[in-house]
């Protein structure tokens, strides 16, 4: 994966020269590691959503359950935020045709490879059970029918959704072709009160939108065919991607004050404390709106806290970090190879 860059104007007025954003690369390394840890933990948890599940005979999996639930609240949304941040400048440099063509190559080809090659290998173990179940009903299940009815992008669903988001962005830019082209603006420092209002406003709006969405798409639902394992989080994925688009234009990443990171951390800690108290007193699912609000506040809090932390403390790379950054995308394929050993 290429290093994260953001165009900056040259002194002679020539084409923008890319400026490396090493803290974004480092954030992607951390999030990629979380994705691998997340999927490695699923087989040994109480959440049966993977190609292989190890039966749990005691309560030792509770720690993994907590890790998985906590990760799910923010880490994929964070990926969409970072992805959205670099879409406008990429579109500006390449234009609609080249932008879409490169997205189709970079995202579409790995997605098709997974669906056609890796997914049948990973799901082959389910065929004998499915065939036996259908045979008990007097129905013959050839493999080709099993494949067509169970095909899925699997963990590559992120690439699938990101490809759709990029296509929609290109469509909107095409419809706005007659409007003045908006370029990235210089970052203007934001005061802490304004940052707090923006963070809280978005978190509460996200909580309300997510609560309404989950009336129709409850937690734990899976969308077949398109293969979305967590459609209940689509409001978060979509809004964070859009925020990334806006942040690129308005320089929000650099305007966010350091103190906003501390506020984000406080928000996260308050969410954790409130969740523990609610679990002990009212039950984990008794007040759906309250839990949705806590989840949204905690997710926004940890995203803001991590973003500021990496921007201030981890905006550098050594040899190891550069290597990890360059291979952050291909690590997923190597992980799937390990699953087959």
C-alpha positions as CSV (number, residue, x, y, z in Angstrom):
1,X,0.0,0.0,0.0
2,X,1.4,3.4,-0.9
3,X,2.2,5.9,1.8
4,X,-0.6,8.3,2.6
5,X,0.0,11.6,0.8
6,X,-1.7,14.9,0.5
7,X,-1.0,17.4,-2.3
8,X,0.6,20.7,-1.3
9,X,1.1,23.6,-3.6
10,X,4.6,24.2,-4.9
11,X,6.3,27.6,-4.6
12,X,6.4,28.1,-8.4
13,X,2.7,27.5,-8.8
14,X,3.3,24.1,-10.5
15,X,1.4,20.9,-9.9
16,X,1.0,20.0,-6.2
17,X,3.7,17.9,-4.7
18,X,2.6,15.0,-2.5
19,X,3.3,15.4,1.2
20,X,3.6,12.2,3.2
21,X,1.3,11.9,6.2
22,X,3.2,9.3,8.1
23,X,0.8,9.3,11.1
24,X,-2.0,8.2,8.7
25,X,0.2,5.3,7.5
26,X,0.9,4.4,11.1
27,X,-2.8,4.5,11.9
28,X,-3.5,2.1,9.0
29,X,-0.9,-0.2,10.3
30,X,-2.5,-0.3,13.7
31,X,-6.0,-0.8,12.3
32,X,-4.8,-3.5,10.0
33,X,-3.3,-5.3,13.0
34,X,-6.6,-4.9,14.8
35,X,-8.4,-6.5,11.8
36,X,-6.1,-9.5,11.9
37,X,-6.4,-9.9,15.6
38,X,-10.2,-9.5,15.4
39,X,-10.6,-12.3,12.9
40,X,-8.0,-14.5,14.6
41,X,-10.1,-14.2,17.8
42,X,-13.5,-15.0,16.3
43,X,-13.0,-18.8,16.0
44,X,-12.3,-19.0,19.8
45,X,-15.1,-16.6,20.9
46,X,-18.9,-17.0,21.4
47,X,-19.5,-15.2,18.1
48,X,-19.8,-17.8,15.3
49,X,-19.1,-15.7,12.3
50,X,-16.0,-17.2,10.6
51,X,-15.0,-20.0,8.4
52,X,-13.8,-22.1,11.3
53,X,-15.2,-22.1,14.8
54,X,-13.6,-23.8,17.8
55,X,-16.3,-25.0,20.2
56,X,-16.3,-23.1,23.5
57,X,-16.7,-25.3,26.6
58,X,-16.2,-22.7,29.3
59,X,-16.5,-19.0,29.9
60,X,-12.9,-18.2,28.9
61,X,-14.1,-16.7,25.6
62,X,-15.7,-13.8,27.4
63,X,-12.6,-11.7,27.1
64,X,-12.5,-12.3,23.4
65,X,-16.2,-11.4,23.1
66,X,-15.5,-8.1,24.8
67,X,-12.5,-7.4,22.5
68,X,-14.6,-8.2,19.4
69,X,-17.6,-6.1,20.5
70,X,-15.3,-3.2,21.4
71,X,-13.3,-3.4,18.1
72,X,-16.5,-3.5,16.1
73,X,-17.8,-0.2,17.5
74,X,-15.0,1.8,15.8
75,X,-12.3,0.1,13.8
76,X,-14.0,-0.4,10.4
77,X,-15.6,3.1,10.6
78,X,-12.1,4.5,11.2
79,X,-10.9,2.8,8.1
80,X,-13.8,4.4,6.1
81,X,-12.9,7.8,7.6
82,X,-9.2,7.5,6.5
83,X,-10.2,6.2,3.1
84,X,-12.6,9.1,2.5
85,X,-9.9,11.6,3.5
86,X,-7.8,10.8,0.4
87,X,-10.6,10.4,-2.2
88,X,-11.1,14.1,-3.2
89,X,-7.4,14.8,-3.9
90,X,-7.0,11.5,-5.8
91,X,-10.0,12.4,-7.9
92,X,-8.6,15.9,-8.5
93,X,-5.2,14.6,-9.7
94,X,-6.5,11.8,-11.9
95,X,-9.9,12.9,-13.2
96,X,-13.0,10.7,-13.2
97,X,-11.9,8.2,-15.8
98,X,-8.5,7.4,-14.4
99,X,-9.8,7.6,-10.8
100,X,-12.5,5.0,-11.4
101,X,-10.3,2.8,-13.5
102,X,-7.6,2.6,-10.8
103,X,-10.2,2.0,-8.1
104,X,-11.5,-0.9,-10.2
105,X,-8.1,-2.4,-10.6
106,X,-6.9,-1.8,-7.1
107,X,-10.1,-2.8,-5.3
108,X,-12.1,-4.7,-7.9
109,X,-9.5,-7.3,-8.9
110,X,-8.7,-8.4,-5.3
111,X,-12.4,-8.6,-4.6
112,X,-13.0,-10.8,-7.6
113,X,-10.0,-13.0,-6.8
114,X,-11.3,-13.6,-3.3
115,X,-14.9,-14.4,-4.5
116,X,-13.8,-16.7,-7.3
117,X,-10.7,-18.3,-5.8
118,X,-10.3,-17.9,-2.0
119,X,-13.9,-18.0,-1.0
120,X,-14.6,-21.5,-2.5
121,X,-11.5,-22.8,-0.7
122,X,-12.4,-21.4,2.6
123,X,-16.1,-22.5,2.4
124,X,-15.4,-25.9,1.0
125,X,-15.7,-27.5,4.4
126,X,-19.4,-26.5,4.7
127,X,-20.5,-28.2,1.5
128,X,-20.7,-31.8,3.0
129,X,-22.9,-30.6,5.8
130,X,-25.1,-28.5,3.5
131,X,-25.4,-31.5,1.0
132,X,-26.3,-33.8,3.9
133,X,-29.0,-31.4,5.2
134,X,-30.5,-31.1,1.7
135,X,-30.3,-34.9,1.1
136,X,-32.3,-35.4,4.3
137,X,-35.1,-33.3,2.6
138,X,-34.8,-35.4,-0.5
139,X,-33.0,-32.7,-2.4
140,X,-29.8,-33.1,-4.3
141,X,-27.3,-30.2,-3.9
142,X,-24.6,-30.1,-6.5
143,X,-21.6,-28.0,-5.7
144,X,-22.2,-25.3,-8.3
145,X,-25.6,-24.6,-6.7
146,X,-24.0,-24.5,-3.2
147,X,-21.4,-22.1,-4.5
148,X,-23.9,-19.7,-6.2
149,X,-26.1,-19.6,-3.1
150,X,-23.3,-19.1,-0.6
151,X,-20.9,-16.9,-2.5
152,X,-19.7,-13.9,-0.5
153,X,-16.9,-11.3,-0.5
154,X,-16.2,-12.5,3.1
155,X,-13.7,-10.1,4.8
156,X,-13.3,-8.3,1.5
157,X,-16.7,-6.7,2.1
158,X,-14.8,-3.5,3.1
159,X,-13.3,-3.3,-0.3
160,X,-16.7,-3.9,-1.9
161,X,-18.4,-1.1,0.1
162,X,-15.4,1.2,-0.4
163,X,-15.7,0.6,-4.2
164,X,-19.4,1.6,-4.1
165,X,-18.6,4.7,-2.0
166,X,-15.9,5.8,-4.5
167,X,-18.2,5.2,-7.5
168,X,-21.0,7.3,-5.8
169,X,-18.5,10.1,-5.1
170,X,-17.4,10.1,-8.7
171,X,-21.0,10.2,-9.8
172,X,-21.7,13.2,-7.5
173,X,-18.6,15.0,-8.8
174,X,-19.7,14.3,-12.3
175,X,-23.1,15.9,-11.6
176,X,-21.4,18.9,-10.1
177,X,-19.1,19.3,-13.1
178,X,-20.5,22.7,-13.8
179,X,-19.9,24.1,-10.3
180,X,-16.6,25.7,-9.2
181,X,-14.0,23.1,-8.2
182,X,-13.4,23.2,-4.5
183,X,-9.7,22.7,-3.6
184,X,-8.3,21.8,-0.2
185,X,-8.0,24.8,2.1
186,X,-5.3,25.6,4.6
187,X,-5.9,24.3,8.1
188,X,-7.3,26.9,10.5
189,X,-6.9,26.0,14.1
190,X,-10.2,25.2,15.8
191,X,-10.9,26.2,19.4
192,X,-11.7,23.4,21.9
193,X,-15.3,24.5,22.5
194,X,-16.0,24.4,18.8
195,X,-14.3,21.0,18.5
196,X,-16.3,19.7,21.5
197,X,-19.6,20.9,20.0
198,X,-18.7,19.3,16.6
199,X,-17.7,16.0,18.2
200,X,-20.7,15.7,20.5
201,X,-23.1,16.9,17.8
202,X,-21.9,14.3,15.3
203,X,-21.8,11.5,18.0
204,X,-25.4,12.2,19.1
205,X,-26.6,12.6,15.5
206,X,-24.9,9.2,14.7
207,X,-26.6,7.6,17.7
208,X,-30.0,8.8,16.6
209,X,-29.5,7.7,13.0
210,X,-28.1,4.4,14.1
211,X,-31.0,3.8,16.5
212,X,-33.6,4.5,13.7
213,X,-31.6,2.3,11.2
214,X,-31.5,-0.6,13.7
215,X,-35.3,-0.7,13.9
216,X,-35.1,-2.2,10.4
217,X,-31.6,-3.7,10.5
218,X,-31.1,-5.1,14.0
219,X,-27.7,-5.9,15.4
220,X,-26.4,-9.3,14.3
221,X,-28.1,-9.3,10.9
222,X,-26.2,-10.5,7.9
223,X,-26.9,-9.4,4.3
224,X,-26.4,-12.4,1.9
225,X,-25.4,-11.9,-1.7
226,X,-23.7,-8.6,-1.0
227,X,-22.0,-10.3,2.0
228,X,-22.2,-7.5,4.6
229,X,-21.6,-9.1,8.0
230,X,-22.3,-5.8,9.9
231,X,-25.0,-3.8,8.0
232,X,-26.2,-2.5,11.3
233,X,-23.1,-0.2,11.2
234,X,-23.8,1.3,7.8
235,X,-24.8,4.7,9.2
236,X,-21.4,4.9,10.9
237,X,-19.5,3.7,7.8
238,X,-21.3,6.1,5.5
239,X,-21.1,9.2,7.6
240,X,-17.4,8.7,8.6
241,X,-16.6,8.3,4.9
242,X,-18.4,11.6,4.1
243,X,-16.7,13.3,7.1
244,X,-13.3,12.2,5.6
245,X,-14.3,13.8,2.3
246,X,-15.2,17.1,4.0
247,X,-12.1,16.9,6.3
248,X,-9.9,16.8,3.3
249,X,-11.3,19.9,1.8
250,X,-11.4,21.9,5.0
251,X,-8.2,20.8,6.6
252,X,-9.9,19.4,9.7
253,X,-7.2,16.8,10.3
254,X,-4.7,19.5,11.1
255,X,-7.1,22.0,12.6
256,X,-8.2,19.6,15.4
257,X,-6.7,20.9,18.7
258,X,-4.6,18.5,20.8
259,X,-7.0,19.1,23.7
260,X,-9.7,17.5,21.5
261,X,-7.8,14.2,21.8
262,X,-8.1,14.4,25.6
263,X,-11.8,15.1,25.3
264,X,-12.1,12.1,23.0
265,X,-10.3,9.9,25.6
266,X,-12.6,11.2,28.4
267,X,-15.6,10.5,26.2
268,X,-14.4,6.9,25.7
269,X,-13.7,6.3,29.4
270,X,-17.2,7.7,30.3
271,X,-18.7,5.3,27.8
272,X,-16.9,2.3,29.2
273,X,-17.8,3.2,32.8
274,X,-21.4,3.8,31.8
275,X,-21.5,0.5,29.9
276,X,-20.2,-1.4,32.9
277,X,-22.7,0.2,35.2
278,X,-25.6,-0.5,32.8
279,X,-24.5,-4.1,32.3
280,X,-24.6,-4.7,36.1
281,X,-27.8,-2.9,36.8
282,X,-30.2,-3.0,33.8
283,X,-28.9,-5.7,31.5
284,X,-26.9,-5.4,28.3
285,X,-29.9,-4.9,25.9
286,X,-32.6,-3.4,28.1
287,X,-32.3,0.2,27.0
288,X,-31.6,0.1,23.3
289,X,-31.3,3.9,22.7
290,X,-29.0,4.3,25.7
291,X,-26.7,1.5,24.4
292,X,-26.7,3.0,20.9
293,X,-25.8,6.4,22.3
294,X,-22.9,4.9,24.4
295,X,-21.6,3.0,21.4
296,X,-21.6,6.0,19.2
297,X,-20.1,8.3,21.8
298,X,-17.4,5.8,22.6
299,X,-16.6,5.2,18.9
300,X,-16.2,8.9,18.1
301,X,-14.2,9.4,21.3
302,X,-11.6,6.7,20.5
303,X,-11.3,7.8,16.9
304,X,-10.6,11.4,17.9
305,X,-8.2,10.3,20.6
306,X,-6.3,8.0,18.4
307,X,-6.2,10.4,15.5
308,X,-4.7,13.2,17.6
309,X,-2.3,10.8,19.4
310,X,-0.9,9.5,16.2
311,X,-0.7,13.0,14.6
312,X,1.2,14.4,17.6
313,X,3.4,11.4,18.6
314,X,3.7,9.0,15.7
315,X,4.3,11.1,12.6
316,X,7.5,9.3,11.8
317,X,8.6,5.9,10.5
318,X,11.5,3.6,10.7
319,X,12.4,0.8,8.4
320,X,9.9,-1.6,10.0
321,X,7.0,0.8,9.9
322,X,7.7,1.6,6.2
323,X,7.7,-2.1,5.4
324,X,4.5,-2.7,7.3
325,X,2.9,0.3,5.6
326,X,3.9,-0.9,2.1
327,X,2.3,-4.4,2.9
328,X,-0.7,-3.3,4.9
329,X,-3.0,-4.3,2.0
330,X,-1.5,-7.6,1.1
331,X,-1.3,-8.8,4.7
332,X,-5.0,-9.9,4.4
333,X,-4.1,-12.4,1.6
334,X,-1.2,-13.8,3.7
335,X,-3.5,-14.1,6.7
336,X,-6.0,-16.2,4.6
337,X,-3.1,-18.5,3.5
338,X,-2.3,-19.1,7.1
339,X,-5.9,-20.2,7.7
340,X,-5.4,-23.0,5.3
341,X,-2.3,-24.5,7.0
